Amino acid sequence: MKEKPRCTETKNNKTTRRRLRATLGKALVCMFGLLPTLSLADLDARQRHLLNSKCVQCHANQHTGAPLIGAREEWRSVVNQGEFVTLSNVVQGIRGMPPLGYCSACSEEDLMAITRFMALWPKPATGQD
Amino acid sequence: MQRRRFLKGSVLLGAGAAIGSTAGCGPHGEEPQSPVNFEPGKPLPWINWAGNQHCYPESRKAPQNTDQLVDIMKSAKGVIRAVGSGHSFSGLVPTDDTLISTDLMSGLVSHDPKSLQATLLGGTTLRDCGPILDAIGQAMPNMPDMDYPTLAGAIASSVHATGAAFGSMSSYVVALKLVTPQGELIECSADKNPEIFQAARTSLGALGVISEVTIQNQTPFNLTEVNGVTTANEIWATLDQRVANNRHFELFTIPYSDLILTVTTNLAKPEDNNSGEDDPQAVNALREAFNATHWIPAIGSRLYSKLLDLSMSGSANVIRTGKSYEVFPHVRIVRFREMEYTVPAEVGPACMQEIMQTIRTKKLPISFPFEYRYVKGDDVWLSMFEGRDGCSISIHQYGDLDYKRVFAEIEPIFWKYEGRPHWGKIHTLDAQRLASLYPRHWQDFQEIRTALDPEGKMMNKHLKQIFGDR
């Protein structure tokens, strides 16, 4: 019995399935946000201070309508629009959000780092934006 | 202005809004939310909360303590301005030279359990003051209806709350540390550098930057706030009793409506229970109803009034209860522009009623409720309450609508009643007219200011206009 062609076919199928699984896995990881995200430890002491004194005023208050820290679903639309638009909105203010998020000491880097932390935004190193 | 829950879920106003949307005749936004467009990688602007002030500072500094602040002041270039939370509507903050943020200067410095006084860094937000003070057995006797401002920012413009027996935030300051434009650290109180103290308790940030503030507190307490709706006739007939018999009382008039929203706050009783939270967006329902009706020839304003009567009358009271620092403030997420004047307490009702009548007579395009509060007089040189009990009346317009026409019609009414403008809000007065409103200490303040800042390093465009020099 010549099984080789079948075996080859099986191997090809396995390769294809592996690729499909990898692609699907990556999609699921993206979809469910399982990529590594910033932790509090990724913020420096200054950024943690600013987060605690400024950003939590709204992002830890369920009555403001602002997306809550760590509530991935609430941030999904923010993350989906990318860093450029997000940072522009943070600086200019949008809807109920005040310009600069009340943080006049924040640099552009501070604002993005704190936003990434609050939104469970994937780390820059993962290539996700 | 947040107590708007009376409108929540109003079917009538919802219907009105739908009419407005269909007809498409309501006014559209005329002013952008942000005064500038920012693109990442380009110079970072500073923008105030209301979005009507901005600047591009050449140098941004954020000291973490008084020593760092002293060093920064000694080497700062150009016009120096400090910023807290950026809630002022007036141009107190903008500078294209050196902007000093007090964001990192926050926290408790020391406290005295006997005198119930506490010293906090100037950048501490009122929101943070609540739990910090609670942990040491203290509480501020009164607080504004929003807690975003910083302590130093609040006293710079004599921020206040309501309550005929309570003064402004500045009146509770018993000592402070001021860093002058030359980098000199000055400690002052009623006993130490008393003239500088009287000037610095409400200084518009013109004397330097305040690094530490010592405030007089009391023991922690709980409050209960009750919001209700009453007819204007009943309110004006019973106002004196309402003000005298409650720890805090304020009201909100609504253009084109004969109903008034009342907010009464007293010490909590054990049986008090929360009945719900504010709806910070409810004021937008007013706007939608106004847009839907006011354009209709001849009957628009009457229809709007009727709509409000039907939707608001019979509204149940809303009750909030809890720790004082949780009940005083409210969420503020609807952007607006504000003009506020404080008139002598005794003429408050006449002034407010003339404003409401003027809006009807001139058919002014405004629907945002107006706030009406009482504040005890004090002896702070440039406080709006200096030498007299005050009634503060705040006029609001939505942030994306033109405010200038409406404010221009109303501002002269305040002048007629010898009103003093809030330093952090929109007004058009210059130095000459302001000086006449502060006959006792205007010149005293200018002398302290020029002594501490002989080169005018703290003077931006706005301060030059209102102080009238350099």
Interface residues (C-beta under 8 A of the other chain):
Chain A: R46 H49 L50 S53 K54 Q57 C58 N61 H63 T64 G65 E83 F84 L87 S88 V91 Q92 G93 I94 R95 G96 P98 P99 L100 Y102 C103 S104 A105 C106 S107 E108
Chain B: Q33 S34 V36 N37 F38 E39 P40 G41 L44 P45 W46 I47 N48 W49 G51 R60 A62 V83 S85 G86 L99 S101 D103 L104 S106 G123 T125 R127 D128 Y148 E277 D278 P280 Q281 V331 I333 V334 R335
